[in-house]
């Protein structure tokens, strides 16, 4: 038998081993205590996020996959309370979890409640179109200047280049201030007009091919001045608010009051165009309306009474006998005229109709026939130049178009897909 001393020594060793194993098991079940964070003064911080240092997104990503995350996962596994079943998160796991940024948090879509009435959206469903740029780009200005150089090649005109400007949809990338057009004679614009190069080229062709030959023919002298009324103006067509943008808003139109010849003879649209067909039709309609109103207001005519026939009158079919030789036509001829002016009294010395008489070809049924032929040479010049402008410009408007153009010609170089506008 072994001595008692060795037996006691073995029992003591076994007891120590059992105590050590029990301590290890208890240490595995009980999580280590969590140290509360403290600030610089030593006080306990109640907000965990205030004491934690700020980490970058790269460090946060590494913390999710690095060794600290693995260690947190291992230490968090046994942290389950046997009494309540709650998971006790170690401090290492709390430190490894990234803090969410409220500004970057995306809220989950809220499903509409059918019991509650639908409310209007805070923003419109469709966004308004972006406003037009305030300035022309360098590429647009360069292209416009190159176009001007090509269009004005060979054109006799004195013009001053103006800087590009833009006002919403209005403006021009390469406008010029036109001083005069033509050569021998030089036709000045009074006042000078702000136009596009296309308008300058169109005016040059019109003056050279049509205006000057017509002025020589009807006025006996060439035109030396064009009196202008309007050039650039950022507005809609005819000054309306609900119509498209006028070509005046693009510096691509010109309003002309009239012309002046080398003999100082004016040819103004308002004074010399003559009566328009629209005015003749309105006057005739007013005349017919007045006649109908007078007929409706007049009393009905009385029926004439029958003349009683005398009982002793001779009832014969033969006419009564002539009472004297003065009542008998001479040599059996009838009178030459039955009244009214003589043929020589119907015309003036130059062969035109006198005032108050109907012009040849005109009648009450066709009042516009009187406006087809101008009354004098100045009117003939204006009508001919207007018709010629319709072949050059995209739009040509005059007194026959509407009352707004009664006192001027409007010409512009608007591009037309089908045909030009001429009124």
ZALOMAR-712585 format. One record per residue (C-alpha): x, y, z; residue in three letters. Coordinates in steps of 0.02 Angstrom, whole numbers. Layout:
% residues N
(node (X Y Z) 'ala')
...
//
This chain:
% residues 423
(node (0 0 0) 'unk')
(node (52 172 -36) 'unk')
(node (90 282 105) 'unk')
(node (-47 398 165) 'unk')
(node (59 547 122) 'unk')
(node (59 505 -64) 'unk')
(node (-129 475 -62) 'unk')
(node (-164 643 12) 'unk')
(node (-50 726 -112) 'unk')
(node (-143 645 -259) 'unk')
(node (-312 697 -192) 'unk')
(node (-253 873 -171) 'unk')
(node (-191 878 -352) 'unk')
(node (-356 808 -417) 'unk')
(node (-452 937 -318) 'unk')
(node (-345 1076 -388) 'unk')
(node (-370 1010 -565) 'unk')
(node (-557 1001 -541) 'unk')
(node (-559 1177 -469) 'unk')
(node (-460 1242 -617) 'unk')
(node (-577 1157 -743) 'unk')
(node (-729 1227 -653) 'unk')
(node (-655 1401 -660) 'unk')
(node (-623 1383 -846) 'unk')
(node (-802 1327 -878) 'unk')
(node (-873 1470 -778) 'unk')
(node (-762 1592 -871) 'unk')
(node (-831 1527 -1037) 'unk')
(node (-1012 1553 -983) 'unk')
(node (-993 1725 -904) 'unk')
(node (-950 1866 -1025) 'unk')
(node (-810 1985 -976) 'unk')
(node (-866 2149 -900) 'unk')
(node (-894 2296 -1020) 'unk')
(node (-793 2450 -982) 'unk')
(node (-896 2608 -997) 'unk')
(node (-816 2743 -1107) 'unk')
(node (-760 2901 -1021) 'unk')
(node (-718 3074 -1087) 'unk')
(node (-560 3176 -1056) 'unk')
(node (-621 3231 -885) 'unk')
(node (-653 3051 -830) 'unk')
(node (-843 3064 -829) 'unk')
(node (-946 2920 -899) 'unk')
(node (-1012 2955 -1074) 'unk')
(node (-1196 2913 -1092) 'unk')
(node (-1194 2921 -1286) 'unk')
(node (-1083 2782 -1351) 'unk')
(node (-1062 2867 -1521) 'unk')
(node (-990 3025 -1439) 'unk')
(node (-839 2935 -1366) 'unk')
(node (-800 2828 -1518) 'unk')
(node (-675 2899 -1641) 'unk')
(node (-735 2938 -1815) 'unk')
(node (-682 2810 -1942) 'unk')
(node (-677 2825 -2129) 'unk')
(node (-779 2719 -2246) 'unk')
(node (-623 2620 -2290) 'unk')
(node (-585 2580 -2108) 'unk')
(node (-767 2535 -2078) 'unk')
(node (-761 2413 -2223) 'unk')
(node (-602 2335 -2155) 'unk')
(node (-680 2319 -1983) 'unk')
(node (-819 2212 -2056) 'unk')
(node (-699 2088 -2135) 'unk')
(node (-541 2105 -2029) 'unk')
(node (-482 2005 -1878) 'unk')
(node (-578 2116 -1758) 'unk')
(node (-741 2064 -1841) 'unk')
(node (-693 1880 -1826) 'unk')
(node (-647 1902 -1645) 'unk')
(node (-812 1991 -1611) 'unk')
(node (-907 1849 -1691) 'unk')
(node (-817 1722 -1583) 'unk')
(node (-842 1816 -1421) 'unk')
(node (-1022 1858 -1459) 'unk')
(node (-1075 1675 -1481) 'unk')
(node (-1068 1623 -1300) 'unk')
(node (-1145 1783 -1236) 'unk')
(node (-1320 1714 -1210) 'unk')
(node (-1401 1732 -1042) 'unk')
(node (-1475 1569 -979) 'unk')
(node (-1606 1659 -875) 'unk')
(node (-1678 1777 -1006) 'unk')
(node (-1610 1713 -1171) 'unk')
(node (-1553 1890 -1221) 'unk')
(node (-1394 1911 -1316) 'unk')
(node (-1262 2013 -1227) 'unk')
(node (-1158 2105 -1358) 'unk')
(node (-977 2129 -1308) 'unk')
(node (-894 2299 -1320) 'unk')
(node (-788 2239 -1465) 'unk')
(node (-944 2199 -1568) 'unk')
(node (-1019 2370 -1530) 'unk')
(node (-859 2458 -1580) 'unk')
(node (-848 2360 -1743) 'unk')
(node (-1025 2403 -1799) 'unk')
(node (-1025 2559 -1914) 'unk')
(node (-1136 2705 -1863) 'unk')
(node (-1270 2746 -1992) 'unk')
(node (-1269 2923 -2064) 'unk')
(node (-1445 2999 -2050) 'unk')
(node (-1416 3107 -2205) 'unk')
(node (-1382 2952 -2312) 'unk')
(node (-1521 2845 -2241) 'unk')
(node (-1653 2806 -2373) 'unk')
(node (-1827 2788 -2303) 'unk')
(node (-1928 2639 -2359) 'unk')
(node (-2073 2681 -2476) 'unk')
(node (-2237 2704 -2384) 'unk')
(node (-2382 2611 -2459) 'unk')
(node (-2539 2717 -2480) 'unk')
(node (-2680 2683 -2360) 'unk')
(node (-2843 2656 -2457) 'unk')
(node (-2942 2718 -2308) 'unk')
(node (-2858 2890 -2311) 'unk')
(node (-2890 3016 -2452) 'unk')
(node (-2749 3041 -2573) 'unk')
(node (-2650 3202 -2553) 'unk')
(node (-2571 3306 -2692) 'unk')
(node (-2388 3282 -2729) 'unk')
(node (-2269 3413 -2663) 'unk')
(node (-2187 3431 -2835) 'unk')
(node (-2265 3429 -3010) 'unk')
(node (-2260 3266 -3104) 'unk')
(node (-2175 3346 -3256) 'unk')
(node (-2034 3470 -3238) 'unk')
(node (-2039 3633 -3336) 'unk')
(node (-1920 3645 -3485) 'unk')
(node (-1752 3723 -3444) 'unk')
(node (-1738 3908 -3483) 'unk')
(node (-1644 3957 -3641) 'unk')
(node (-1462 4001 -3618) 'unk')
(node (-1422 4183 -3583) 'unk')
(node (-1272 4191 -3699) 'unk')
(node (-1224 4122 -3869) 'unk')
(node (-1089 3990 -3866) 'unk')
(node (-921 4023 -3948) 'unk')
(node (-960 3893 -4081) 'unk')
(node (-1126 3977 -4126) 'unk')
(node (-1046 4149 -4141) 'unk')
(node (-905 4081 -4250) 'unk')
(node (-1028 3993 -4365) 'unk')
(node (-1138 4149 -4381) 'unk')
(node (-990 4259 -4426) 'unk')
(node (-933 4135 -4557) 'unk')
(node (-1109 4133 -4630) 'unk')
(node (-1109 4324 -4639) 'unk')
(node (-944 4326 -4730) 'unk')
(node (-1012 4206 -4860) 'unk')
(node (-1182 4293 -4881) 'unk')
(node (-1115 4472 -4895) 'unk')
(node (-981 4428 -5021) 'unk')
(node (-1010 4541 -5172) 'unk')
(node (-1147 4643 -5086) 'unk')
(node (-1132 4832 -5098) 'unk')
(node (-1176 4883 -4921) 'unk')
(node (-1103 4987 -4781) 'unk')
(node (-1131 4901 -4614) 'unk')
(node (-1051 4897 -4441) 'unk')
(node (-1037 4728 -4350) 'unk')
(node (-1123 4727 -4182) 'unk')
(node (-1082 4612 -4034) 'unk')
(node (-1187 4456 -4010) 'unk')
(node (-1332 4474 -3889) 'unk')
(node (-1471 4364 -3822) 'unk')
(node (-1630 4393 -3723) 'unk')
(node (-1719 4228 -3697) 'unk')
(node (-1772 4169 -3870) 'unk')
(node (-1732 4340 -3945) 'unk')
(node (-1565 4402 -4007) 'unk')
(node (-1438 4371 -4145) 'unk')
(node (-1266 4289 -4144) 'unk')
(node (-1190 4403 -4278) 'unk')
(node (-1298 4560 -4307) 'unk')
(node (-1244 4711 -4408) 'unk')
(node (-1297 4894 -4408) 'unk')
(node (-1344 4932 -4590) 'unk')
(node (-1301 5110 -4643) 'unk')
(node (-1330 5105 -4831) 'unk')
(node (-1361 4985 -4975) 'unk')
(node (-1311 4997 -5157) 'unk')
(node (-1188 5100 -5257) 'unk')
(node (-1219 5240 -5383) 'unk')
(node (-1335 5289 -5304) 'unk')
(node (-1303 5243 -5123) 'unk')
(node (-1467 5215 -5032) 'unk')
(node (-1458 5264 -4848) 'unk')
(node (-1570 5195 -4710) 'unk')
(node (-1646 5327 -4597) 'unk')
(node (-1619 5279 -4459) 'unk')
(node (-1492 5137 -4482) 'unk')
(node (-1564 4966 -4442) 'unk')
(node (-1501 4820 -4337) 'unk')
(node (-1520 4668 -4450) 'unk')
(node (-1452 4497 -4493) 'unk')
(node (-1336 4473 -4640) 'unk')
(node (-1474 4380 -4733) 'unk')
(node (-1585 4535 -4723) 'unk')
(node (-1445 4645 -4790) 'unk')
(node (-1421 4529 -4939) 'unk')
(node (-1609 4526 -4973) 'unk')
(node (-1624 4715 -4969) 'unk')
(node (-1477 4732 -5089) 'unk')
(node (-1559 4616 -5217) 'unk')
(node (-1729 4702 -5200) 'unk')
(node (-1660 4877 -5224) 'unk')
(node (-1549 4832 -5370) 'unk')
(node (-1670 4724 -5469) 'unk')
(node (-1840 4800 -5431) 'unk')
(node (-1848 4961 -5329) 'unk')
(node (-1730 5068 -5433) 'unk')
(node (-1799 5017 -5605) 'unk')
(node (-1976 5048 -5544) 'unk')
(node (-1928 5218 -5471) 'unk')
(node (-1853 5272 -5638) 'unk')
(node (-2008 5214 -5730) 'unk')
(node (-2144 5289 -5619) 'unk')
(node (-2057 5429 -5523) 'unk')
(node (-1927 5484 -5650) 'unk')
(node (-1784 5471 -5525) 'unk')
(node (-1693 5341 -5421) 'unk')
(node (-1719 5311 -5236) 'unk')
(node (-1583 5378 -5121) 'unk')
(node (-1662 5350 -4948) 'unk')
(node (-1768 5220 -4861) 'unk')
(node (-1863 5282 -4709) 'unk')
(node (-1874 5141 -4581) 'unk')
(node (-1997 5119 -4438) 'unk')
(node (-1940 4965 -4340) 'unk')
(node (-1797 4840 -4345) 'unk')
(node (-1752 4733 -4192) 'unk')
(node (-1890 4715 -4062) 'unk')
(node (-1909 4568 -3942) 'unk')
(node (-2097 4538 -3962) 'unk')
(node (-2222 4417 -4035) 'unk')
(node (-2299 4433 -4208) 'unk')
(node (-2416 4584 -4227) 'unk')
(node (-2375 4632 -4047) 'unk')
(node (-2487 4493 -3977) 'unk')
(node (-2452 4395 -3818) 'unk')
(node (-2513 4221 -3872) 'unk')
(node (-2434 4205 -4045) 'unk')
(node (-2264 4148 -4105) 'unk')
(node (-2108 4254 -4092) 'unk')
(node (-2095 4390 -4225) 'unk')
(node (-1945 4394 -4342) 'unk')
(node (-1912 4566 -4268) 'unk')
(node (-1859 4472 -4110) 'unk')
(node (-1719 4390 -4211) 'unk')
(node (-1663 4552 -4299) 'unk')
(node (-1724 4468 -4458) 'unk')
(node (-1859 4593 -4511) 'unk')
(node (-1879 4775 -4563) 'unk')
(node (-2029 4893 -4568) 'unk')
(node (-2020 5024 -4707) 'unk')
(node (-2123 5184 -4701) 'unk')
(node (-2077 5240 -4877) 'unk')
(node (-1947 5298 -5002) 'unk')
(node (-1872 5465 -5056) 'unk')
(node (-1801 5497 -5230) 'unk')
(node (-1654 5603 -5285) 'unk')
(node (-1779 5740 -5330) 'unk')
(node (-1839 5741 -5149) 'unk')
(node (-2004 5661 -5202) 'unk')
(node (-2074 5553 -5060) 'unk')
(node (-2169 5391 -5086) 'unk')
(node (-2249 5349 -4919) 'unk')
(node (-2358 5195 -4898) 'unk')
(node (-2494 5277 -4794) 'unk')
(node (-2515 5432 -4901) 'unk')
(node (-2489 5359 -5076) 'unk')
(node (-2546 5177 -5076) 'unk')
(node (-2728 5220 -5108) 'unk')
(node (-2888 5142 -5047) 'unk')
(node (-2869 4959 -5006) 'unk')
(node (-2988 4823 -5061) 'unk')
(node (-3031 4792 -4880) 'unk')
(node (-3083 4974 -4858) 'unk')
(node (-3187 4971 -5017) 'unk')
(node (-3277 4814 -4962) 'unk')
(node (-3310 4888 -4790) 'unk')
(node (-3379 5049 -4867) 'unk')
(node (-3493 4952 -4983) 'unk')
(node (-3555 4842 -4841) 'unk')
(node (-3592 4997 -4737) 'unk')
(node (-3685 5076 -4884) 'unk')
(node (-3794 4921 -4908) 'unk')
(node (-3830 4911 -4722) 'unk')
(node (-3883 5094 -4718) 'unk')
(node (-3998 5069 -4868) 'unk')
(node (-4079 4916 -4788) 'unk')
(node (-4105 5011 -4626) 'unk')
(node (-4186 5158 -4717) 'unk')
(node (-4301 5043 -4815) 'unk')
(node (-4357 4957 -4656) 'unk')
(node (-4395 5123 -4572) 'unk')
(node (-4493 5200 -4719) 'unk')
(node (-4687 5190 -4713) 'unk')
(node (-4774 5079 -4842) 'unk')
(node (-4822 5169 -5004) 'unk')
(node (-5010 5205 -5031) 'unk')
(node (-5098 5122 -5177) 'unk')
(node (-5142 5255 -5310) 'unk')
(node (-5328 5286 -5336) 'unk')
(node (-5405 5242 -5503) 'unk')
(node (-5456 5389 -5612) 'unk')
(node (-5642 5382 -5652) 'unk')
(node (-5686 5371 -5836) 'unk')
(node (-5809 5495 -5903) 'unk')
(node (-5965 5425 -5979) 'unk')
(node (-5958 5533 -6135) 'unk')
(node (-5775 5502 -6177) 'unk')
(node (-5738 5421 -6344) 'unk')
(node (-5675 5244 -6324) 'unk')
(node (-5554 5223 -6470) 'unk')
(node (-5388 5134 -6497) 'unk')
(node (-5310 5276 -6599) 'unk')
(node (-5197 5406 -6514) 'unk')
(node (-5258 5586 -6507) 'unk')
(node (-5209 5699 -6651) 'unk')
(node (-5059 5816 -6636) 'unk')
(node (-5107 5995 -6595) 'unk')
(node (-4968 6087 -6686) 'unk')
(node (-4816 6072 -6797) 'unk')
(node (-4695 6107 -6653) 'unk')
(node (-4735 5940 -6572) 'unk')
(node (-4686 5840 -6725) 'unk')
(node (-4505 5778 -6735) 'unk')
(node (-4408 5862 -6874) 'unk')
(node (-4395 5752 -7025) 'unk')
(node (-4451 5603 -6923) 'unk')
(node (-4288 5590 -6813) 'unk')
(node (-4296 5551 -6626) 'unk')
(node (-4205 5661 -6496) 'unk')
(node (-4015 5633 -6485) 'unk')
(node (-4010 5612 -6292) 'unk')
(node (-4137 5592 -6154) 'unk')
(node (-4043 5684 -6014) 'unk')
(node (-3882 5666 -5907) 'unk')
(node (-3707 5732 -5941) 'unk')
(node (-3634 5733 -6114) 'unk')
(node (-3497 5608 -6155) 'unk')
(node (-3365 5746 -6152) 'unk')
(node (-3423 5795 -5977) 'unk')
(node (-3394 5621 -5906) 'unk')
(node (-3204 5632 -5913) 'unk')
(node (-3073 5757 -5859) 'unk')
(node (-2942 5837 -5970) 'unk')
(node (-2821 5691 -5947) 'unk')
(node (-2953 5560 -5989) 'unk')
(node (-2988 5499 -5810) 'unk')
(node (-3163 5486 -5736) 'unk')
(node (-3232 5636 -5643) 'unk')
(node (-3266 5628 -5457) 'unk')
(node (-3430 5543 -5416) 'unk')
(node (-3430 5435 -5573) 'unk')
(node (-3396 5248 -5575) 'unk')
(node (-3226 5197 -5643) 'unk')
(node (-3223 5080 -5793) 'unk')
(node (-3241 4900 -5736) 'unk')
(node (-3304 4947 -5562) 'unk')
(node (-3482 4928 -5503) 'unk')
(node (-3579 4909 -5343) 'unk')
(node (-3565 4720 -5360) 'unk')
(node (-3374 4730 -5383) 'unk')
(node (-3306 4873 -5279) 'unk')
(node (-3130 4799 -5274) 'unk')
(node (-3104 4829 -5460) 'unk')
(node (-3066 5012 -5423) 'unk')
(node (-2917 4962 -5314) 'unk')
(node (-2836 4850 -5445) 'unk')
(node (-2758 4996 -5540) 'unk')
(node (-2668 5133 -5441) 'unk')
(node (-2732 5309 -5467) 'unk')
(node (-2562 5393 -5492) 'unk')
(node (-2379 5355 -5526) 'unk')
(node (-2326 5352 -5343) 'unk')
(node (-2458 5222 -5301) 'unk')
(node (-2404 5119 -5453) 'unk')
(node (-2224 5124 -5390) 'unk')
(node (-2275 5063 -5216) 'unk')
(node (-2384 4923 -5283) 'unk')
(node (-2247 4862 -5400) 'unk')
(node (-2110 4863 -5268) 'unk')
(node (-2225 4770 -5147) 'unk')
(node (-2259 4633 -5275) 'unk')
(node (-2073 4617 -5313) 'unk')
(node (-2030 4599 -5128) 'unk')
(node (-2143 4445 -5119) 'unk')
(node (-2020 4354 -5234) 'unk')
(node (-1868 4389 -5124) 'unk')
(node (-1919 4393 -4940) 'unk')
(node (-1999 4254 -4840) 'unk')
(node (-2139 4371 -4782) 'unk')
(node (-2203 4530 -4863) 'unk')
(node (-2348 4624 -4783) 'unk')
(node (-2426 4789 -4832) 'unk')
(node (-2589 4889 -4823) 'unk')
(node (-2690 4748 -4900) 'unk')
(node (-2639 4626 -4761) 'unk')
(node (-2725 4708 -4612) 'unk')
(node (-2750 4873 -4525) 'unk')
(node (-2588 4852 -4426) 'unk')
(node (-2487 4867 -4588) 'unk')
(node (-2586 5010 -4665) 'unk')
(node (-2440 5130 -4651) 'unk')
(node (-2287 5024 -4692) 'unk')
(node (-2210 4874 -4780) 'unk')
(node (-2151 4728 -4673) 'unk')
(node (-2016 4617 -4749) 'unk')
(node (-1919 4476 -4665) 'unk')
(node (-1813 4326 -4711) 'unk')
(node (-1909 4194 -4614) 'unk')
(node (-1880 4022 -4692) 'unk')
(node (-2038 3950 -4770) 'unk')
(node (-2062 3764 -4805) 'unk')
(node (-2200 3782 -4936) 'unk')
(node (-2220 3956 -5007) 'unk')
(node (-2187 4136 -4962) 'unk')
(node (-2317 4245 -4875) 'unk')
(node (-2371 4395 -4980) 'unk')
(node (-2514 4509 -4922) 'unk')
//
